[in-house]
Amino acid sequence: MSEISRVLEDVARRRRKALIPFVTAGDPDAATTEALLPALQDAGADVIEIGVPFSDPVADGVVIQASSQRALRGGMTTAKTLDIVRRARRRVSCPIVLMGYTNPVLRYGVDRLARDAASAGVNGFILVDLPPEEAEPARRALRQNGIDLIFLLTPASPGERIARVAARASGFIYYVAYTGVTGARAAVHSEVGASVRRIRKRTRLPVMVGFGVRTPEQARSLAAVADGVIVGSALIRGMEGVASRGGRVRKAAAFVESLRRGLDRAA
């Protein structure tokens, strides 16, 4: 059993809903990211998702695109992202998932990245633009190093795509609540519950819902139909404009604590 599966099984056993915050590595610098990770864990995160900055993040909205550009201007790379995880592991015990795109993985080398990520303490990968039909080399390399490969499904995913993802995924399924790019939205799509039920007919993996969660109330609403929520754009937007590192960390922790309270009321 992978570390992600172990933690999420424990969350479900305690009748809780999982909370997965997202931050971009190196936004605005590596030291801030390193300070954020233990604070997010202490605030109630069950898993932490870290974005690997990329110059063409086609699935991301303007908030995460801007965070990626800030990180790239600061010199952040895939290798430096692994260094952040490695150093953070002194204080962070919860699973860490890296989210990114296929091009940097191919440039780094799939097998090499799998080994280096495992050594750094990475537990999972989400490669946004990697379809399940082409994922076997990465899936095999990651699995050999004890790392889950997590796939995304959307409202537009047909039954055969759900079946293919269910057959290949591990850790959890990332359900995109809206077709489009990431970004906080004002309302939760009314069909999320029906879509999650469709996915659960194909897999026993937990289903996490992301894209559009910005308030504790939305988190609580989604938690009623899913196993947990992923929150990125709203968290990053909340830190924008905060000048000090300590201020950013406190703002992020307070927001995650509010989401944790909302989820716990839904459990």
Long-range contacts (C-beta under 8 A, 24 or more apart in sequence): 2-123, 2-124, 2-146, 2-147, 2-148, 2-170, 2-171, 3-95, 3-123, 3-146, 4-47, 4-95, 4-97, 4-123, 4-124, 4-148, 4-170, 4-171, 4-172, 5-148, 5-170, 5-171, 7-46, 7-47, 7-94, 7-95, 8-46, 8-47, 8-171, 8-172, 8-206, 8-227, 8-228, 11-46, 11-227, 11-228, 12-206, 12-227, 15-267, 16-46, 16-263, 16-264, 16-267, 17-223, 17-226, 17-227, 17-228, 17-229, 17-263, 17-264, 17-266, 17-267, 18-46, 18-47, 18-172, 18-206, 18-208, 18-227, 18-228, 18-229, 19-44, 19-45, 19-46, 19-219, 19-228, 19-229, 19-231, 19-256, 19-259, 19-260, 19-263, 20-45, 20-46, 20-47, 20-48, 20-49, 20-97, 20-208, 20-210, 20-228, 20-229, 20-230, 20-231, 21-45, 21-48, 21-49, 21-230, 21-231, 21-232, 21-235, 21-252, 21-256, 21-259, 22-49, 22-50, 22-51, 22-64, 22-99, 22-210, 22-230, 22-231, 22-232, 22-235, 22-236, 23-48, 23-49, 23-50, 23-51, 23-232, 23-235, 23-236, 23-252, 24-50, 24-51, 24-53, 24-64, 24-67, 24-68, 24-70, 24-71, 24-236, 25-50, 25-51, 25-52, 25-53, 25-71, 25-76, 25-80, 25-81, 25-84, 26-53, 26-70, 26-71, 26-72, 26-74, 26-75, 26-76, 26-80, 26-81, 26-84, 27-53, 27-67, 27-68, 27-70, 27-71, 27-74, 27-76, 27-236, 28-70, 28-71, 28-74, 29-74, 30-74, 30-76, 30-80, 30-83, 30-84, 31-245, 32-245, 32-248, 32-249, 33-84, 34-84, 34-87, 34-88, 35-245, 35-246, 35-249, 36-248, 36-249, 36-252, 37-84, 37-88, 37-91, 37-92, 37-96, 38-88, 38-91, 38-92, 39-249, 39-250, 39-252, 39-253, 40-252, 40-253, 40-256, 41-92, 41-93, 41-94, 42-253, 43-252, 43-253, 43-254, 43-256, 43-257, 43-260, 44-256, 44-257, 44-259, 44-260, 45-94, 45-256, 45-260, 46-94, 46-95, 46-228, 47-94, 47-95, 47-96, 47-97, 47-123, 47-124, 48-92, 48-94, 48-95, 48-96, 48-97, 49-96, 49-97, 49-98, 49-99, 49-126, 49-230, 49-232, 50-81, 50-84, 50-85, 50-96, 50-97, 50-98, 50-99, 51-98, 51-99, 51-100, 51-232, 52-78, 52-81, 52-98, 52-99, 52-100, 52-101, 52-104, 53-77, 53-81, 54-100, 54-101, 54-103, 54-104, 56-101, 56-103, 57-101, 57-128, 58-101, 58-128, 58-129, 58-181, 59-128, 59-129, 59-181, 59-182, 60-181, 60-182, 61-180, 61-181, 61-182, 61-183, 61-233, 62-183, 63-182, 63-183, 63-184, 63-232, 63-233, 63-236, 63-237, 63-240, 64-182, 64-183, 64-232, 64-233, 64-236, 67-236, 78-104, 78-105, 78-108, 78-113, 79-108, 79-116, 82-116, 82-117, 82-120, 82-122, 83-120, 85-117, 85-120, 85-121, 85-122, 86-119, 86-120, 86-121, 88-121, 89-120, 89-121, 95-123, 95-124, 96-121, 96-122, 96-123, 96-124, 97-122, 97-123, 97-124, 97-125, 97-126, 97-148, 97-150, 97-171, 98-122, 98-124, 98-125, 98-126, 99-125, 99-126, 99-128, 100-125, 100-126, 100-127, 100-128, 101-127, 101-128, 101-129, 102-127, 102-129, 102-130, 105-138, 110-137, 110-138, 110-141, 111-141, 113-141, 114-138, 114-141, 114-142, 114-144, 114-145, 114-147, 115-145, 117-142, 117-145, 117-147, 118-145, 118-146, 118-147, 122-147, 123-147, 123-148, 123-171, 124-148, 124-149, 124-150, 124-171, 125-149, 125-150, 126-150, 126-151, 126-152, 126-174, 128-152, 132-161, 132-164, 132-165, 132-167, 132-168, 132-169, 133-164, 135-168, 136-168, 139-168, 143-170, 148-172, 150-174, 152-176, 153-195, 153-199, 154-179, 155-179, 155-189, 155-191, 155-195, 159-198, 162-198, 162-199, 162-202, 163-202, 166-199, 166-202, 166-203, 166-205, 169-203, 169-205, 170-205, 171-205, 172-205, 172-206, 172-207, 172-208, 172-227, 172-228, 173-199, 173-203, 173-205, 173-206, 173-207, 173-208, 174-208, 174-210, 174-230, 175-199, 175-207, 175-208, 175-209, 175-210, 175-226, 176-210, 176-211, 177-209, 177-210, 177-211, 177-212, 177-213, 177-222, 178-211, 178-212, 180-211, 181-211, 182-210, 182-211, 182-232, 182-233, 183-211, 183-212, 183-233, 184-212, 184-213, 184-214, 184-233, 184-234, 184-237, 185-211, 185-212, 185-214, 187-218, 188-212, 188-213, 188-218, 188-221, 188-222, 192-222, 192-225, 192-226, 193-224, 193-225, 196-225, 196-226, 197-225, 213-259, 215-262, 216-258, 216-259, 216-261, 216-262, 216-263, 217-262, 219-259, 219-262, 219-263, 219-266, 220-262, 220-263, 220-265, 220-266, 221-266, 223-262, 223-263, 223-266, 223-267, 224-266, 228-263, 229-259, 229-263, 231-256, 231-259
